[in-house]
Amino acid sequence: MRARVRTRATGRTAVVATAAAALAAGVLAAAPTASADDYNGCGWPRVCFYLTDSDWSDGDPTAAYQDVTSSYQTLGSNSRGANYVRNTRNDDRAYLRYINDGVTYYYCLAPNSTYHFQPSSIVTGIRIDTASGC
């Protein structure tokens, strides 16, 4: 009779272990994959905006763009006037339009790079281009 009790306990243990392994595999399969190109909360392939220095420090982008466009997109309230902009794209540059003392300027943000705007500059637009060099 003892052997029978052990067999049942072993059988239950095997069932529990198999169920736990299946659950763990399911969790891993459902988990979002991290990319080596993610940076400071900005997932690939995006250009992320951080309105404040604390947003940047916390790795908490307030807006992100990823569409290649032939003209500038006007930034919304979660990106206009951002302090930091991060480009996680590997092969695409991002042109940033900004205003400083009433004059409009343009800055080319290379792939996998970051730009910090000075308080006197207000970023107002973005255009993502398929060329990698600036």
C-alpha positions in Angstrom: 0.0 0.0 0.0 2.9 2.4 0.6 4.1 2.0 -2.9 0.7 3.0 -4.1 0.6 6.1 -2.0 4.0 7.1 -3.3 3.0 6.5 -6.9 0.0 8.8 -6.5 2.1 11.5 -4.8 4.7 11.2 -7.5 2.0 11.3 -10.2 0.5 14.4 -8.6 3.9 16.0 -8.4 4.5 15.3 -12.1 1.1 16.7 -13.1 1.8 19.9 -11.0 5.3 20.2 -12.4 4.0 19.8 -16.0 1.2 22.4 -15.4 3.7 24.8 -13.9 6.1 24.4 -16.8 3.2 24.9 -19.3 2.1 28.1 -17.5 5.7 29.5 -17.4 6.1 28.8 -21.1 2.8 30.5 -21.8 3.8 33.6 -19.8 7.1 33.8 -21.6 5.4 33.4 -25.0 3.0 36.2 -24.2 5.6 38.6 -22.7 6.6 41.4 -25.0 10.1 40.9 -26.5 12.7 43.5 -25.6 14.9 44.8 -28.4 18.4 45.9 -28.2 17.3 49.0 -29.9 15.0 50.1 -27.1 16.4 53.0 -25.2 15.1 54.9 -22.2 11.6 53.7 -22.5 11.5 54.3 -26.3 10.7 51.2 -28.2 12.1 50.4 -31.7 11.3 51.8 -34.3 10.1 55.0 -32.9 11.2 58.6 -32.4 10.2 59.5 -28.8 9.5 62.8 -27.2 10.0 63.6 -23.5 8.4 66.9 -22.4 10.4 67.4 -19.2 13.8 66.4 -17.9 12.1 64.2 -15.3 10.2 62.4 -18.1 13.7 61.7 -19.7 15.2 60.6 -16.3 12.3 58.3 -15.6 12.4 56.8 -19.1 8.8 57.8 -19.7 8.2 59.2 -23.2 5.2 61.4 -23.5 4.8 60.8 -27.3 6.2 58.7 -30.1 6.2 58.8 -33.9 7.2 56.1 -36.3 5.7 56.8 -39.8 8.0 57.9 -42.6 6.4 61.0 -44.1 7.3 63.3 -47.0 6.4 66.4 -45.0 6.5 67.6 -41.5 4.0 66.4 -39.0 2.9 69.1 -36.5 3.5 67.9 -33.0 0.7 67.6 -30.5 0.5 68.7 -26.9 2.4 65.6 -25.6 5.4 66.3 -27.9 5.5 70.0 -28.8 8.2 71.8 -26.8 9.8 68.6 -25.6 13.2 68.8 -23.8 14.5 65.5 -25.2 14.0 63.5 -28.4 15.3 60.0 -29.0 15.5 58.2 -32.3 15.6 54.4 -31.8 15.4 53.7 -35.6 18.4 51.8 -37.0 18.4 53.2 -40.5 16.2 56.3 -40.6 17.0 59.9 -39.7 14.4 62.2 -38.2 14.3 65.9 -39.0 13.1 68.1 -36.2 11.6 71.5 -36.8 11.9 74.0 -33.9 11.6 77.6 -33.2 14.1 79.7 -31.3 13.5 83.5 -30.8 10.9 83.5 -33.5 13.2 81.9 -36.1 12.4 78.4 -37.5 15.3 75.9 -37.6 15.7 72.3 -38.6 17.8 69.6 -36.9 18.7 66.2 -38.3 18.6 63.5 -35.6 20.7 60.5 -36.7 19.6 56.9 -36.1 20.0 55.7 -32.5 20.7 59.1 -31.1 19.3 61.7 -28.7 18.9 65.5 -28.9 18.4 67.8 -25.9 16.6 71.1 -26.7 17.5 74.2 -24.8 14.7 75.9 -22.9 14.6 78.7 -25.5 13.8 76.3 -28.3 10.4 74.8 -29.0 10.3 71.7 -31.1 7.2 71.9 -33.4 7.4 69.2 -36.1 9.0 65.9 -37.2 9.7 64.3 -40.5 11.1 60.8 -40.6 13.2 60.0 -43.6 14.5 56.6 -44.9 18.1 57.8 -45.3 20.4 57.1 -42.4 23.0 59.9 -42.7 22.4 63.5 -41.8 
